Amino acid sequence: MEWNEKVAIITGAGGVLLSAFSKKLASKGVKVACLSKNFDHAKKTADSIISEGNVAKAYGCDVLDKNKLIEIEKEIYDDFGEYSILINGAGGNMPKANTTNEKFSFDDLDDPNICSFFDLDLNEIKNVLSVNFLGTVLTTQVFAKRMVKTAKSTIINFSSMAAFSPMTKVVGYSASKAAVDNFTKWLSVHFAEQNVRVNSIAPGFFLTNQNRTLLTNKDGSLTDRSRKIFNNTPMKRFGIESDLFGALLFLCDDDASGFVTGSIIAVDGGFQAYSGV
């Protein structure tokens, strides 16, 4: 593929995994528009790319602000021209959309320090559903409007192991990522005749800024939750950013994946394949 003819738009580009995606594509010659709600984070990614002699520009944008997305889309088109890769990576979780314990106990009802299912903050669950699912929908609405007119475009959404099987505690996050997978499949059918391929990458467990304190102790040792993860990950480790690059480049390459759409590609060390027995 002629990578240097491609332009990619990446949301969430200030985070650990999506900044790595941005840098990897740029290293292949792709021009990268780095979007993040925090402009400084996006700029840090773009500056790193530029320092390597590649092409990138940072844009500050909330994926739930459609008017701002429309404004940024016009700016990106003026800066780079036609684009054919959209990676919907923006997302996250909220503490009050999680239960404290994995399973319910009657004692939870009388403990003010425990967030049981009955204590979950509905607004926080809405926020998680919004940033992960509606943010993906809105961004796609804005950017795919031009992509459907461009031959051989690809949209890559960000899924999760929680979409395959809901994880304990993170009820809002699990539901939102299941919605992203469903949307991925729906949109792949909707855009199939326009040669816009729509797929998802579902990472297993990777250490990021958002989950590091949940998965590791201050001394760097594993938490109890991490031990459960390792026990159910046949490869017995966390993923690293480069583990995702194969799936990324495969889905961006029309020659390699031109007949692949509606797929959810797990990069998880075998987590979703293991029954625990």
N, C-alpha and C positions, 0 to 999 in steps of 0.2 A: 504494500500500500504506500502511496505517496503521502507520508505523514506530514510533510512540510506544507501540504496544500490544505490541511485540516485546521479548523478552529473548534475548540472545545469550551463549553460553558460549564463550570463546576460550582455548585452551591455547597456551602459548608467548608469552603476551601481553607479556612483558618484552623480547622481541626487536625488532629494527628493523621488520621487515615486519608482524608480528602486532600490535605496538603501534599501528602506523599503521592497521591494520584496525579495531582497537578504537576508536580515536579517530574514524575515519570513520563507523562505524555509530552511535556515540554522538552524533555531530553531526547525524544524521538523526532522533534521538529514541529510538533503541534503548537499552535498559538493558543494560549490559555487565558480565558477570562475568569478570574478568581473572585467569587462572590462570597461574602460573609456578612452576617448581621453586624459584626464588629469589624469596621473598616481596617483598623490597625492590624488585626489578625490576617485579613486578606492581603494587606500590603506586605506583611512579613513574608508570606508565601510568594507573592509576585516578585518582590525584591530578590529573594533567594534564586528564583528562576532567571531573572535578568542578570544576576551576578555570574551565572554560568554561561552567559552569552545567548540565552534563549529568549523567547518573546512571551510576555504576560502583562496583564494589567489588573489592578485591584478595583473592586467596586463594593461599596457598602450597601447592603440591601436586606431587608426583612422579607423572607419568602411568603409571609402572610399579608404583605402590603402590595396589593395588585397594581395600584397606581404607580408605586415606586418601581415594581418589576417592569411595567410597560416603559417607564422612563429609562431604566437601565438597558432594556432590550434595544431601544433605539440608539443609545450611546454605544453599546457593543457593536451593533451593526455599522455605525459610523466609523468605529475604530478598526474593525477587522473585516467587515464585509460578511459574506455568507458563512454560516456556521452549520455543522452537521453532527456534532456530538453534544449531548446534554447529559450531565451526570447530576442527579438529584441526591445530594449527600447531606443537606441540612437536616438536622433533627436532634433529638435528645430526649431526656426524661426529666421528671420533676419529683423531688422527694415525697411530696404529699400525695402523689399518685401511686404510692407504694404502701403495702402493708409492712408492719414491723416484722412479723413472724411468717414463716412459710405456711403454717396451718393454724386454723382457728382454735382457740381455747376459751372456755367460759370466763376464765380469769382475766382475759383481755378486756372484757367489758368494764371492769372496775379499775383498770390501771390507766391513769392519765398519761403515762409515758409510752403506752402502746397504741399504735394506730392499727386497729382491726379493720376488717372489710367495712364495718358499719361506720367507721370514722373517716373513710376516704373522702378527700376534698373533691367534689364534683368539678369545680372550676379548674383544678389542677389536672384532672383527667382530661377535661376538654382541651386544656392547653397542650397536653402531650399528643392527643389525637390531632390537634390543629397543626402543630409544627411538623409532625412526622407524615401525616396523611394529607391534610389539606394543603400544606406547604408544597408537597410533591405535585398535587393536582394543579394548584395555581401557577406554579413555575412552568409546568408543562403546557398549560393553556396559553401562557404568554409566549414562550419560546418556540413551541412546536408549530405555532401558526405560520411561521416562516419556514420551518423545517419540512413541512409536508409538501412544500414546493421545491425542495432541494433533493435531488436524486440521492438515494442511499444514505439516509440519516439514521442515527442510532440514539436511543434514550436508555440510560442505565439508572435504575432506581436502587436505593440502598435498603436492603432487607435486613433480617436478623434471624438467629436461631430461634428467637422468641416467636417468630411467625410460623415456624414448623410445628412447635409445641409450646404452649404458653408456659412461661417461667414463673416460679413462685415469687411472690411479693410484687413483681412489676406488672400489675394488671393493666394499667393504661398503656404502657409501652408495648406489651405483647399484643394487645388489641390493635394498636395503631400500625404495627409492622405487618400483622396479618392483613390489614386493610391495604397496605402498600402492595403486598403480593397479589391480592385480588385485583387491584387496580392495574398492576403490570400486565396481568393476563388479559383483562378486559381491553386495555388500550392497544395491546399487540394485535388483537383481532380488528379493532376499530381502524387502525392505521395500516393494516397489512397491504392494502392495494396501493398505498402511496409510497411503498418501499421504505417506511419508517419502522425499524425494528425496535421493540421495547422488551427489555429484559431486566432482571434484578441480580445483584450480587448479594449473597447472604453470608456475611462474615461469621465465623465462630467467635471465640473469645480472644480479643486483642486488648492489650492495656492501652487506655486512652486517658486524657485528662479528666474525663467525666467519671470513669469507673475505677481509677487507680486506688482510691482510698477504700473502695468496697472489696477489691480483690487482693490487695497487699496491705500488710501492717506497716507501721512506721519504720521497722527494721528491714523491710523488704521481704519478709517471710509471707507465706500464703495465708489468707484468711480461711475460715471454715468453708465459706462459699466457694473459694477457689479450689479447695481440696475436692469438693464435690464435682467441680468442673473437670479437674484433671482425672478423677476416677471415671468420668463418663466421656473423656476424649481419648480415643485409642492412641493418638500420637503423644499424649502426656506432656503437652506444653501449650503456652499461649501462642497465638499467631503473631507474626511480625509483619510490618507493612509490605515488605517485598513478596510475602506469600500471596497477596492479592493481585499482583501485577499481571500474572498470567491470564487470569479471568478478565481483567480490565482490557489488556491489549487484544485478547481474542474477540471480545465483544465490540471493540472499536474498529476492528479490521474487517471490512466488507468481504474480502477474499476468503478469510478464515471462517467467518460466521454469518455469511450472507443469507443462509437459510435457517438461522436461529432466531426465533422470536417467541415471546411468551414464556421464556425459561427462567427459573430461579436457580442460580448456580451457587451451591454451598461451598465455602472455603473454610472448613471447620475442623480439620484434623480427624474427621470421622465422627464428630459428635452426634449429628442427626441420624447416622446410620446405626449407632450402637444402642441396643436395647437395655444395657446394663447387666445382661446375663451372658 
